[in-house]
Amino acid sequence: MEKLTINVKELSKQLGVSIPTAYELTRRSDFPTLKIGRRIVIPVEAFQLWLISSSQQNKEE
C-alpha cells in the first residue's frame, strides 16, 4: 500500500533541502499540509500537484 502522506523530514529529502527549509515551506499558505496534533504531514498527491503547479508558474515568469 502506498503512503498517503509524508513528514517534513521525508519532504526535505525529496526536495534536497534542509529540514528548516522544509518547515519554512510548510508555513506557506499555498503549500498543502495537514496538522495532526502537533505533527505536520504532507498529503503526497496534493504535494505532487503543488510541485507541478509551482514549476509551471516559474516557467511563465
PDBQT receptor file of N, H, CA, C and O in Angstrom, charges set to zero:
ATOM      1  N   MET A   1       0.843  -1.189   0.000  1.00  0.00    +0.000 N 
ATOM      2  CA  MET A   1       0.000   0.000   0.000  1.00  0.00    +0.000 C 
ATOM      3  C   MET A   1       0.885   1.249   0.000  1.00  0.00    +0.000 C 
ATOM      4  O   MET A   1       1.856   1.343   0.751  1.00  0.00    +0.000 OA
ATOM      5  N   GLU A   2       0.529   2.186  -0.847  1.00  0.00    +0.000 N 
ATOM      6  H   GLU A   2      -0.259   2.109  -1.456  1.00  0.00    +0.000 HD
ATOM      7  CA  GLU A   2       1.271   3.443  -0.949  1.00  0.00    +0.000 C 
ATOM      8  C   GLU A   2       1.029   4.324   0.260  1.00  0.00    +0.000 C 
ATOM      9  O   GLU A   2      -0.050   4.310   0.853  1.00  0.00    +0.000 OA
ATOM     10  N   LYS A   3       2.053   5.094   0.618  1.00  0.00    +0.000 N 
ATOM     11  H   LYS A   3       2.929   5.106   0.136  1.00  0.00    +0.000 HD
ATOM     12  CA  LYS A   3       1.880   6.066   1.699  1.00  0.00    +0.000 C 
ATOM     13  C   LYS A   3       1.027   7.225   1.191  1.00  0.00    +0.000 C 
ATOM     14  O   LYS A   3       1.224   7.696   0.071  1.00  0.00    +0.000 OA
ATOM     15  N   LEU A   4       0.099   7.677   1.993  1.00  0.00    +0.000 N 
ATOM     16  H   LEU A   4      -0.061   7.294   2.903  1.00  0.00    +0.000 HD
ATOM     17  CA  LEU A   4      -0.758   8.799   1.611  1.00  0.00    +0.000 C 
ATOM     18  C   LEU A   4      -0.140  10.129   2.002  1.00  0.00    +0.000 C 
ATOM     19  O   LEU A   4      -0.435  11.158   1.395  1.00  0.00    +0.000 OA
ATOM     20  N   THR A   5       0.727  10.110   3.024  1.00  0.00    +0.000 N 
ATOM     21  H   THR A   5       0.968   9.274   3.517  1.00  0.00    +0.000 HD
ATOM     22  CA  THR A   5       1.356  11.342   3.498  1.00  0.00    +0.000 C 
ATOM     23  C   THR A   5       2.844  11.110   3.732  1.00  0.00    +0.000 C 
ATOM     24  O   THR A   5       3.302   9.977   3.883  1.00  0.00    +0.000 OA
ATOM     25  N   ILE A   6       3.586  12.222   3.758  1.00  0.00    +0.000 N 
ATOM     26  H   ILE A   6       3.214  13.142   3.635  1.00  0.00    +0.000 HD
ATOM     27  CA  ILE A   6       4.993  12.190   4.142  1.00  0.00    +0.000 C 
ATOM     28  C   ILE A   6       5.191  13.208   5.252  1.00  0.00    +0.000 C 
ATOM     29  O   ILE A   6       4.392  14.131   5.409  1.00  0.00    +0.000 OA
ATOM     30  N   ASN A   7       6.255  13.038   6.019  1.00  0.00    +0.000 N 
ATOM     31  H   ASN A   7       6.904  12.288   5.892  1.00  0.00    +0.000 HD
ATOM     32  CA  ASN A   7       6.546  14.011   7.068  1.00  0.00    +0.000 C 
ATOM     33  C   ASN A   7       7.565  15.034   6.557  1.00  0.00    +0.000 C 
ATOM     34  O   ASN A   7       8.031  14.937   5.421  1.00  0.00    +0.000 OA
ATOM     35  N   VAL A   8       7.901  15.995   7.382  1.00  0.00    +0.000 N 
ATOM     36  H   VAL A   8       7.522  16.074   8.304  1.00  0.00    +0.000 HD
ATOM     37  CA  VAL A   8       8.779  17.083   6.958  1.00  0.00    +0.000 C 
ATOM     38  C   VAL A   8      10.182  16.564   6.633  1.00  0.00    +0.000 C 
ATOM     39  O   VAL A   8      10.820  17.050   5.699  1.00  0.00    +0.000 OA
ATOM     40  N   LYS A   9      10.658  15.595   7.387  1.00  0.00    +0.000 N 
ATOM     41  H   LYS A   9      10.139  15.200   8.146  1.00  0.00    +0.000 HD
ATOM     42  CA  LYS A   9      11.987  15.028   7.112  1.00  0.00    +0.000 C 
ATOM     43  C   LYS A   9      12.014  14.372   5.728  1.00  0.00    +0.000 C 
ATOM     44  O   LYS A   9      12.974  14.545   4.978  1.00  0.00    +0.000 OA
ATOM     45  N   GLU A  10      10.968  13.625   5.393  1.00  0.00    +0.000 N 
ATOM     46  H   GLU A  10      10.188  13.485   6.003  1.00  0.00    +0.000 HD
ATOM     47  CA  GLU A  10      10.883  12.994   4.073  1.00  0.00    +0.000 C 
ATOM     48  C   GLU A  10      10.757  14.049   2.975  1.00  0.00    +0.000 C 
ATOM     49  O   GLU A  10      11.326  13.896   1.894  1.00  0.00    +0.000 OA
ATOM     50  N   LEU A  11      10.015  15.114   3.254  1.00  0.00    +0.000 N 
ATOM     51  H   LEU A  11       9.553  15.238   4.132  1.00  0.00    +0.000 HD
ATOM     52  CA  LEU A  11       9.877  16.217   2.305  1.00  0.00    +0.000 C 
ATOM     53  C   LEU A  11      11.237  16.835   2.003  1.00  0.00    +0.000 C 
ATOM     54  O   LEU A  11      11.563  17.092   0.844  1.00  0.00    +0.000 OA
ATOM     55  N   SER A  12      12.029  17.072   3.044  1.00  0.00    +0.000 N 
ATOM     56  H   SER A  12      11.764  16.863   3.985  1.00  0.00    +0.000 HD
ATOM     57  CA  SER A  12      13.344  17.685   2.842  1.00  0.00    +0.000 C 
ATOM     58  C   SER A  12      14.238  16.787   1.990  1.00  0.00    +0.000 C 
ATOM     59  O   SER A  12      14.991  17.282   1.152  1.00  0.00    +0.000 OA
ATOM     60  N   LYS A  13      14.161  15.476   2.197  1.00  0.00    +0.000 N 
ATOM     61  H   LYS A  13      13.549  15.074   2.878  1.00  0.00    +0.000 HD
ATOM     62  CA  LYS A  13      14.960  14.543   1.388  1.00  0.00    +0.000 C 
ATOM     63  C   LYS A  13      14.510  14.554  -0.068  1.00  0.00    +0.000 C 
ATOM     64  O   LYS A  13      15.341  14.558  -0.976  1.00  0.00    +0.000 OA
ATOM     65  N   GLN A  14      13.193  14.559  -0.293  1.00  0.00    +0.000 N 
ATOM     66  H   GLN A  14      12.518  14.556   0.444  1.00  0.00    +0.000 HD
ATOM     67  CA  GLN A  14      12.677  14.541  -1.667  1.00  0.00    +0.000 C 
ATOM     68  C   GLN A  14      13.060  15.798  -2.433  1.00  0.00    +0.000 C 
ATOM     69  O   GLN A  14      13.351  15.741  -3.627  1.00  0.00    +0.000 OA
ATOM     70  N   LEU A  15      13.060  16.939  -1.739  1.00  0.00    +0.000 N 
ATOM     71  H   LEU A  15      12.824  16.985  -0.768  1.00  0.00    +0.000 HD
ATOM     72  CA  LEU A  15      13.375  18.201  -2.401  1.00  0.00    +0.000 C 
ATOM     73  C   LEU A  15      14.866  18.528  -2.378  1.00  0.00    +0.000 C 
ATOM     74  O   LEU A  15      15.322  19.412  -3.103  1.00  0.00    +0.000 OA
ATOM     75  N   GLY A  16      15.618  17.817  -1.549  1.00  0.00    +0.000 N 
ATOM     76  H   GLY A  16      15.247  17.099  -0.960  1.00  0.00    +0.000 HD
ATOM     77  CA  GLY A  16      17.051  18.089  -1.443  1.00  0.00    +0.000 C 
ATOM     78  C   GLY A  16      17.349  19.388  -0.722  1.00  0.00    +0.000 C 
ATOM     79  O   GLY A  16      18.293  20.099  -1.066  1.00  0.00    +0.000 OA
ATOM     80  N   VAL A  17      16.534  19.696   0.289  1.00  0.00    +0.000 N 
ATOM     81  H   VAL A  17      15.767  19.118   0.569  1.00  0.00    +0.000 HD
ATOM     82  CA  VAL A  17      16.728  20.915   1.081  1.00  0.00    +0.000 C 
ATOM     83  C   VAL A  17      16.877  20.527   2.550  1.00  0.00    +0.000 C 
ATOM     84  O   VAL A  17      16.606  19.390   2.935  1.00  0.00    +0.000 OA
ATOM     85  N   SER A  18      17.311  21.485   3.361  1.00  0.00    +0.000 N 
ATOM     86  H   SER A  18      17.532  22.409   3.048  1.00  0.00    +0.000 HD
ATOM     87  CA  SER A  18      17.461  21.220   4.788  1.00  0.00    +0.000 C 
ATOM     88  C   SER A  18      16.088  21.091   5.451  1.00  0.00    +0.000 C 
ATOM     89  O   SER A  18      15.076  21.526   4.902  1.00  0.00    +0.000 OA
ATOM     90  N   ILE A  19      16.072  20.493   6.623  1.00  0.00    +0.000 N 
ATOM     91  H   ILE A  19      16.894  20.139   7.070  1.00  0.00    +0.000 HD
ATOM     92  CA  ILE A  19      14.818  20.341   7.366  1.00  0.00    +0.000 C 
ATOM     93  C   ILE A  19      14.229  21.706   7.733  1.00  0.00    +0.000 C 
ATOM     94  O   ILE A  19      13.019  21.885   7.591  1.00  0.00    +0.000 OA
ATOM     95  N   PRO A  20      15.035  22.690   8.205  1.00  0.00    +0.000 N 
ATOM     96  CA  PRO A  20      14.452  24.014   8.473  1.00  0.00    +0.000 C 
ATOM     97  C   PRO A  20      13.830  24.659   7.228  1.00  0.00    +0.000 C 
ATOM     98  O   PRO A  20      12.804  25.332   7.325  1.00  0.00    +0.000 OA
ATOM     99  N   THR A  21      14.446  24.455   6.069  1.00  0.00    +0.000 N 
ATOM    100  H   THR A  21      15.280  23.909   5.990  1.00  0.00    +0.000 HD
ATOM    101  CA  THR A  21      13.881  24.991   4.826  1.00  0.00    +0.000 C 
ATOM    102  C   THR A  21      12.562  24.300   4.505  1.00  0.00    +0.000 C 
ATOM    103  O   THR A  21      11.625  24.946   4.035  1.00  0.00    +0.000 OA
ATOM    104  N   ALA A  22      12.478  23.010   4.750  1.00  0.00    +0.000 N 
ATOM    105  H   ALA A  22      13.239  22.485   5.132  1.00  0.00    +0.000 HD
ATOM    106  CA  ALA A  22      11.227  22.276   4.524  1.00  0.00    +0.000 C 
ATOM    107  C   ALA A  22      10.131  22.794   5.452  1.00  0.00    +0.000 C 
ATOM    108  O   ALA A  22       8.981  22.934   5.036  1.00  0.00    +0.000 OA
ATOM    109  N   TYR A  23      10.484  23.083   6.717  1.00  0.00    +0.000 N 
ATOM    110  H   TYR A  23      11.418  22.970   7.055  1.00  0.00    +0.000 HD
ATOM    111  CA  TYR A  23       9.498  23.652   7.645  1.00  0.00    +0.000 C 
ATOM    112  C   TYR A  23       9.029  25.027   7.162  1.00  0.00    +0.000 C 
ATOM    113  O   TYR A  23       7.847  25.350   7.275  1.00  0.00    +0.000 OA
ATOM    114  N   GLU A  24       9.943  25.835   6.627  1.00  0.00    +0.000 N 
ATOM    115  H   GLU A  24      10.904  25.572   6.535  1.00  0.00    +0.000 HD
ATOM    116  CA  GLU A  24       9.549  27.139   6.070  1.00  0.00    +0.000 C 
ATOM    117  C   GLU A  24       8.527  26.948   4.963  1.00  0.00    +0.000 C 
ATOM    118  O   GLU A  24       7.538  27.677   4.889  1.00  0.00    +0.000 OA
ATOM    119  N   LEU A  25       8.764  25.980   4.115  1.00  0.00    +0.000 N 
ATOM    120  H   LEU A  25       9.568  25.387   4.175  1.00  0.00    +0.000 HD
ATOM    121  CA  LEU A  25       7.852  25.696   3.013  1.00  0.00    +0.000 C 
ATOM    122  C   LEU A  25       6.464  25.328   3.527  1.00  0.00    +0.000 C 
ATOM    123  O   LEU A  25       5.460  25.731   2.940  1.00  0.00    +0.000 OA
ATOM    124  N   THR A  26       6.400  24.567   4.615  1.00  0.00    +0.000 N 
ATOM    125  H   THR A  26       7.216  24.239   5.092  1.00  0.00    +0.000 HD
ATOM    126  CA  THR A  26       5.098  24.151   5.151  1.00  0.00    +0.000 C 
ATOM    127  C   THR A  26       4.315  25.324   5.729  1.00  0.00    +0.000 C 
ATOM    128  O   THR A  26       3.102  25.223   5.919  1.00  0.00    +0.000 OA
ATOM    129  N   ARG A  27       4.985  26.423   6.008  1.00  0.00    +0.000 N 
ATOM    130  H   ARG A  27       5.970  26.505   5.853  1.00  0.00    +0.000 HD
ATOM    131  CA  ARG A  27       4.291  27.604   6.541  1.00  0.00    +0.000 C 
ATOM    132  C   ARG A  27       3.699  28.485   5.444  1.00  0.00    +0.000 C 
ATOM    133  O   ARG A  27       2.968  29.430   5.741  1.00  0.00    +0.000 OA
ATOM    134  N   ARG A  28       4.001  28.189   4.190  1.00  0.00    +0.000 N 
ATOM    135  H   ARG A  28       4.594  27.421   3.949  1.00  0.00    +0.000 HD
ATOM    136  CA  ARG A  28       3.419  28.959   3.087  1.00  0.00    +0.000 C 
ATOM    137  C   ARG A  28       1.927  28.649   2.980  1.00  0.00    +0.000 C 
ATOM    138  O   ARG A  28       1.504  27.507   3.161  1.00  0.00    +0.000 OA
ATOM    139  N   SER A  29       1.146  29.672   2.686  1.00  0.00    +0.000 N 
ATOM    140  H   SER A  29       1.490  30.599   2.539  1.00  0.00    +0.000 HD
ATOM    141  CA  SER A  29      -0.310  29.476   2.620  1.00  0.00    +0.000 C 
ATOM    142  C   SER A  29      -0.728  28.607   1.435  1.00  0.00    +0.000 C 
ATOM    143  O   SER A  29      -1.782  27.974   1.480  1.00  0.00    +0.000 OA
ATOM    144  N   ASP A  30       0.078  28.568   0.381  1.00  0.00    +0.000 N 
ATOM    145  H   ASP A  30       0.935  29.082   0.344  1.00  0.00    +0.000 HD
ATOM    146  CA  ASP A  30      -0.292  27.783  -0.800  1.00  0.00    +0.000 C 
ATOM    147  C   ASP A  30       0.254  26.354  -0.770  1.00  0.00    +0.000 C 
ATOM    148  O   ASP A  30       0.052  25.597  -1.719  1.00  0.00    +0.000 OA
ATOM    149  N   PHE A  31       0.939  25.983   0.303  1.00  0.00    +0.000 N 
ATOM    150  H   PHE A  31       1.103  26.598   1.074  1.00  0.00    +0.000 HD
ATOM    151  CA  PHE A  31       1.529  24.644   0.395  1.00  0.00    +0.000 C 
ATOM    152  C   PHE A  31       0.588  23.704   1.151  1.00  0.00    +0.000 C 
ATOM    153  O   PHE A  31       0.099  24.053   2.225  1.00  0.00    +0.000 OA
ATOM    154  N   PRO A  32       0.330  22.508   0.597  1.00  0.00    +0.000 N 
ATOM    155  CA  PRO A  32      -0.634  21.589   1.220  1.00  0.00    +0.000 C 
ATOM    156  C   PRO A  32      -0.066  20.862   2.445  1.00  0.00    +0.000 C 
ATOM    157  O   PRO A  32       0.882  20.086   2.325  1.00  0.00    +0.000 OA
ATOM    158  N   THR A  33      -0.636  21.113   3.595  1.00  0.00    +0.000 N 
ATOM    159  H   THR A  33      -1.406  21.744   3.692  1.00  0.00    +0.000 HD
ATOM    160  CA  THR A  33      -0.231  20.409   4.816  1.00  0.00    +0.000 C 
ATOM    161  C   THR A  33      -1.461  20.023   5.624  1.00  0.00    +0.000 C 
ATOM    162  O   THR A  33      -2.533  20.608   5.473  1.00  0.00    +0.000 OA
ATOM    163  N   LEU A  34      -1.289  19.039   6.472  1.00  0.00    +0.000 N 
ATOM    164  H   LEU A  34      -0.418  18.563   6.595  1.00  0.00    +0.000 HD
ATOM    165  CA  LEU A  34      -2.291  18.667   7.464  1.00  0.00    +0.000 C 
ATOM    166  C   LEU A  34      -1.591  18.685   8.805  1.00  0.00    +0.000 C 
ATOM    167  O   LEU A  34      -0.437  18.272   8.918  1.00  0.00    +0.000 OA
ATOM    168  N   LYS A  35      -2.286  19.163   9.818  1.00  0.00    +0.000 N 
ATOM    169  H   LYS A  35      -3.223  19.499   9.726  1.00  0.00    +0.000 HD
ATOM    170  CA  LYS A  35      -1.722  19.138  11.157  1.00  0.00    +0.000 C 
ATOM    171  C   LYS A  35      -2.511  18.112  11.962  1.00  0.00    +0.000 C 
ATOM    172  O   LYS A  35      -3.725  18.228  12.127  1.00  0.00    +0.000 OA
ATOM    173  N   ILE A  36      -1.804  17.119  12.451  1.00  0.00    +0.000 N 
ATOM    174  H   ILE A  36      -0.818  17.025  12.317  1.00  0.00    +0.000 HD
ATOM    175  CA  ILE A  36      -2.415  16.073  13.267  1.00  0.00    +0.000 C 
ATOM    176  C   ILE A  36      -1.781  16.190  14.641  1.00  0.00    +0.000 C 
ATOM    177  O   ILE A  36      -0.657  15.741  14.865  1.00  0.00    +0.000 OA
ATOM    178  N   GLY A  37      -2.518  16.798  15.555  1.00  0.00    +0.000 N 
ATOM    179  H   GLY A  37      -3.431  17.162  15.373  1.00  0.00    +0.000 HD
ATOM    180  CA  GLY A  37      -1.928  17.135  16.851  1.00  0.00    +0.000 C 
ATOM    181  C   GLY A  37      -0.837  18.175  16.626  1.00  0.00    +0.000 C 
ATOM    182  O   GLY A  37      -1.104  19.244  16.076  1.00  0.00    +0.000 OA
ATOM    183  N   ARG A  38       0.371  17.875  17.041  1.00  0.00    +0.000 N 
ATOM    184  H   ARG A  38       0.588  17.007  17.488  1.00  0.00    +0.000 HD
ATOM    185  CA  ARG A  38       1.499  18.784  16.813  1.00  0.00    +0.000 C 
ATOM    186  C   ARG A  38       2.294  18.405  15.570  1.00  0.00    +0.000 C 
ATOM    187  O   ARG A  38       3.248  19.088  15.200  1.00  0.00    +0.000 OA
ATOM    188  N   ARG A  39       1.898  17.327  14.941  1.00  0.00    +0.000 N 
ATOM    189  H   ARG A  39       1.122  16.772  15.242  1.00  0.00    +0.000 HD
ATOM    190  CA  ARG A  39       2.651  16.790  13.814  1.00  0.00    +0.000 C 
ATOM    191  C   ARG A  39       2.157  17.372  12.492  1.00  0.00    +0.000 C 
ATOM    192  O   ARG A  39       0.952  17.477  12.262  1.00  0.00    +0.000 OA
ATOM    193  N   ILE A  40       3.094  17.747  11.631  1.00  0.00    +0.000 N 
ATOM    194  H   ILE A  40       4.072  17.662  11.818  1.00  0.00    +0.000 HD
ATOM    195  CA  ILE A  40       2.766  18.258  10.302  1.00  0.00    +0.000 C 
ATOM    196  C   ILE A  40       3.029  17.146   9.296  1.00  0.00    +0.000 C 
ATOM    197  O   ILE A  40       4.119  16.576   9.258  1.00  0.00    +0.000 OA
ATOM    198  N   VAL A  41       2.020  16.841   8.480  1.00  0.00    +0.000 N 
ATOM    199  H   VAL A  41       1.134  17.304   8.511  1.00  0.00    +0.000 HD
ATOM    200  CA  VAL A  41       2.189  15.863   7.408  1.00  0.00    +0.000 C 
ATOM    201  C   VAL A  41       1.743  16.490   6.092  1.00  0.00    +0.000 C 
ATOM    202  O   VAL A  41       0.937  17.420   6.067  1.00  0.00    +0.000 OA
ATOM    203  N   ILE A  42       2.281  15.965   5.017  1.00  0.00    +0.000 N 
ATOM    204  H   ILE A  42       2.936  15.210   5.038  1.00  0.00    +0.000 HD
ATOM    205  CA  ILE A  42       2.003  16.499   3.692  1.00  0.00    +0.000 C 
ATOM    206  C   ILE A  42       1.351  15.388   2.866  1.00  0.00    +0.000 C 
ATOM    207  O   ILE A  42       1.953  14.333   2.666  1.00  0.00    +0.000 OA
ATOM    208  N   PRO A  43       0.120  15.616   2.383  1.00  0.00    +0.000 N 
ATOM    209  CA  PRO A  43      -0.518  14.622   1.518  1.00  0.00    +0.000 C 
ATOM    210  C   PRO A  43       0.280  14.484   0.216  1.00  0.00    +0.000 C 
ATOM    211  O   PRO A  43       0.528  15.479  -0.464  1.00  0.00    +0.000 OA
ATOM    212  N   VAL A  44       0.674  13.281  -0.125  1.00  0.00    +0.000 N 
ATOM    213  H   VAL A  44       0.473  12.472   0.428  1.00  0.00    +0.000 HD
ATOM    214  CA  VAL A  44       1.549  13.039  -1.273  1.00  0.00    +0.000 C 
ATOM    215  C   VAL A  44       0.931  13.557  -2.567  1.00  0.00    +0.000 C 
ATOM    216  O   VAL A  44       1.601  14.241  -3.340  1.00  0.00    +0.000 OA
ATOM    217  N   GLU A  45      -0.324  13.242  -2.808  1.00  0.00    +0.000 N 
ATOM    218  H   GLU A  45      -0.868  12.686  -2.180  1.00  0.00    +0.000 HD
ATOM    219  CA  GLU A  45      -0.963  13.641  -4.062  1.00  0.00    +0.000 C 
ATOM    220  C   GLU A  45      -1.063  15.164  -4.175  1.00  0.00    +0.000 C 
ATOM    221  O   GLU A  45      -0.780  15.723  -5.235  1.00  0.00    +0.000 OA
ATOM    222  N   ALA A  46      -1.460  15.830  -3.104  1.00  0.00    +0.000 N 
ATOM    223  H   ALA A  46      -1.689  15.376  -2.243  1.00  0.00    +0.000 HD
ATOM    224  CA  ALA A  46      -1.561  17.293  -3.114  1.00  0.00    +0.000 C 
ATOM    225  C   ALA A  46      -0.184  17.925  -3.291  1.00  0.00    +0.000 C 
ATOM    226  O   ALA A  46      -0.054  18.943  -3.970  1.00  0.00    +0.000 OA
ATOM    227  N   PHE A  47       0.846  17.329  -2.684  1.00  0.00    +0.000 N 
ATOM    228  H   PHE A  47       0.740  16.502  -2.132  1.00  0.00    +0.000 HD
ATOM    229  CA  PHE A  47       2.212  17.833  -2.835  1.00  0.00    +0.000 C 
ATOM    230  C   PHE A  47       2.662  17.728  -4.288  1.00  0.00    +0.000 C 
ATOM    231  O   PHE A  47       3.270  18.659  -4.818  1.00  0.00    +0.000 OA
ATOM    232  N   GLN A  48       2.371  16.604  -4.935  1.00  0.00    +0.000 N 
ATOM    233  H   GLN A  48       1.877  15.848  -4.505  1.00  0.00    +0.000 HD
ATOM    234  CA  GLN A  48       2.757  16.433  -6.335  1.00  0.00    +0.000 C 
ATOM    235  C   GLN A  48       2.070  17.462  -7.225  1.00  0.00    +0.000 C 
ATOM    236  O   GLN A  48       2.697  18.016  -8.128  1.00  0.00    +0.000 OA
ATOM    237  N   LEU A  49       0.789  17.723  -6.979  1.00  0.00    +0.000 N 
ATOM    238  H   LEU A  49       0.280  17.273  -6.245  1.00  0.00    +0.000 HD
ATOM    239  CA  LEU A  49       0.066  18.740  -7.750  1.00  0.00    +0.000 C 
ATOM    240  C   LEU A  49       0.641  20.126  -7.500  1.00  0.00    +0.000 C 
ATOM    241  O   LEU A  49       0.778  20.919  -8.431  1.00  0.00    +0.000 OA
ATOM    242  N   TRP A  50       0.979  20.426  -6.241  1.00  0.00    +0.000 N 
ATOM    243  H   TRP A  50       0.867  19.782  -5.485  1.00  0.00    +0.000 HD
ATOM    244  CA  TRP A  50       1.575  21.715  -5.901  1.00  0.00    +0.000 C 
ATOM    245  C   TRP A  50       2.913  21.880  -6.615  1.00  0.00    +0.000 C 
ATOM    246  O   TRP A  50       3.212  22.959  -7.126  1.00  0.00    +0.000 OA
ATOM    247  N   LEU A  51       3.711  20.830  -6.655  1.00  0.00    +0.000 N 
ATOM    248  H   LEU A  51       3.468  19.953  -6.240  1.00  0.00    +0.000 HD
ATOM    249  CA  LEU A  51       5.024  20.875  -7.289  1.00  0.00    +0.000 C 
ATOM    250  C   LEU A  51       4.891  21.151  -8.785  1.00  0.00    +0.000 C 
ATOM    251  O   LEU A  51       5.636  21.964  -9.332  1.00  0.00    +0.000 OA
ATOM    252  N   ILE A  52       3.959  20.486  -9.442  1.00  0.00    +0.000 N 
ATOM    253  H   ILE A  52       3.354  19.826  -8.997  1.00  0.00    +0.000 HD
ATOM    254  CA  ILE A  52       3.717  20.708 -10.871  1.00  0.00    +0.000 C 
ATOM    255  C   ILE A  52       3.258  22.138 -11.103  1.00  0.00    +0.000 C 
ATOM    256  O   ILE A  52       3.754  22.814 -12.005  1.00  0.00    +0.000 OA
ATOM    257  N   SER A  53       2.315  22.600 -10.296  1.00  0.00    +0.000 N 
ATOM    258  H   SER A  53       1.912  22.051  -9.564  1.00  0.00    +0.000 HD
ATOM    259  CA  SER A  53       1.791  23.958 -10.426  1.00  0.00    +0.000 C 
ATOM    260  C   SER A  53       2.887  24.999 -10.211  1.00  0.00    +0.000 C 
ATOM    261  O   SER A  53       2.968  25.980 -10.951  1.00  0.00    +0.000 OA
ATOM    262  N   SER A  54       3.721  24.788  -9.211  1.00  0.00    +0.000 N 
ATOM    263  H   SER A  54       3.656  23.992  -8.611  1.00  0.00    +0.000 HD
ATOM    264  CA  SER A  54       4.802  25.732  -8.910  1.00  0.00    +0.000 C 
ATOM    265  C   SER A  54       5.831  25.772 -10.025  1.00  0.00    +0.000 C 
ATOM    266  O   SER A  54       6.338  26.841 -10.364  1.00  0.00    +0.000 OA
ATOM    267  N   SER A  55       6.142  24.621 -10.596  1.00  0.00    +0.000 N 
ATOM    268  H   SER A  55       5.730  23.753 -10.320  1.00  0.00    +0.000 HD
ATOM    269  CA  SER A  55       7.138  24.602 -11.668  1.00  0.00    +0.000 C 
ATOM    270  C   SER A  55       6.586  25.264 -12.926  1.00  0.00    +0.000 C 
ATOM    271  O   SER A  55       7.343  25.881 -13.676  1.00  0.00    +0.000 OA
ATOM    272  N   GLN A  56       5.285  25.149 -13.171  1.00  0.00    +0.000 N 
ATOM    273  H   GLN A  56       4.670  24.648 -12.563  1.00  0.00    +0.000 HD
ATOM    274  CA  GLN A  56       4.677  25.813 -14.324  1.00  0.00    +0.000 C 
ATOM    275  C   GLN A  56       4.670  27.326 -14.137  1.00  0.00    +0.000 C 
ATOM    276  O   GLN A  56       4.892  28.069 -15.093  1.00  0.00    +0.000 OA
ATOM    277  N   GLN A  57       4.415  27.789 -12.913  1.00  0.00    +0.000 N 
ATOM    278  H   GLN A  57       4.235  27.185 -12.136  1.00  0.00    +0.000 HD
ATOM    279  CA  GLN A  57       4.432  29.223 -12.637  1.00  0.00    +0.000 C 
ATOM    280  C   GLN A  57       5.825  29.787 -12.846  1.00  0.00    +0.000 C 
ATOM    281  O   GLN A  57       5.966  30.898 -13.358  1.00  0.00    +0.000 OA
ATOM    282  N   ASN A  58       6.856  29.050 -12.461  1.00  0.00    +0.000 N 
ATOM    283  H   ASN A  58       6.742  28.148 -12.045  1.00  0.00    +0.000 HD
ATOM    284  CA  ASN A  58       8.230  29.511 -12.640  1.00  0.00    +0.000 C 
ATOM    285  C   ASN A  58       8.600  29.599 -14.111  1.00  0.00    +0.000 C 
ATOM    286  O   ASN A  58       9.369  30.479 -14.499  1.00  0.00    +0.000 OA
ATOM    287  N   LYS A  59       8.069  28.706 -14.938  1.00  0.00    +0.000 N 
ATOM    288  H   LYS A  59       7.445  27.992 -14.624  1.00  0.00    +0.000 HD
ATOM    289  CA  LYS A  59       8.340  28.751 -16.374  1.00  0.00    +0.000 C 
ATOM    290  C   LYS A  59       7.714  29.985 -17.013  1.00  0.00    +0.000 C 
ATOM    291  O   LYS A  59       8.274  30.553 -17.950  1.00  0.00    +0.000 OA
ATOM    292  N   GLU A  60       6.553  30.402 -16.508  1.00  0.00    +0.000 N 
ATOM    293  H   GLU A  60       6.098  29.941 -15.746  1.00  0.00    +0.000 HD
ATOM    294  CA  GLU A  60       5.841  31.546 -17.066  1.00  0.00    +0.000 C 
ATOM    295  C   GLU A  60       6.508  32.867 -16.723  1.00  0.00    +0.000 C 
ATOM    296  O   GLU A  60       6.334  33.855 -17.436  1.00  0.00    +0.000 OA
ATOM    297  N   GLU A  61       7.263  32.891 -15.645  1.00  0.00    +0.000 N 
ATOM    298  H   GLU A  61       7.405  32.088 -15.066  1.00  0.00    +0.000 HD
ATOM    299  CA  GLU A  61       7.878  34.148 -15.198  1.00  0.00    +0.000 C 
ATOM    300  C   GLU A  61       9.105  34.493 -15.958  1.00  0.00    +0.000 C 
ATOM    301  O   GLU A  61       9.728  35.521 -15.693  1.00  0.00    +0.000 OA
TER     302      GLU A  61
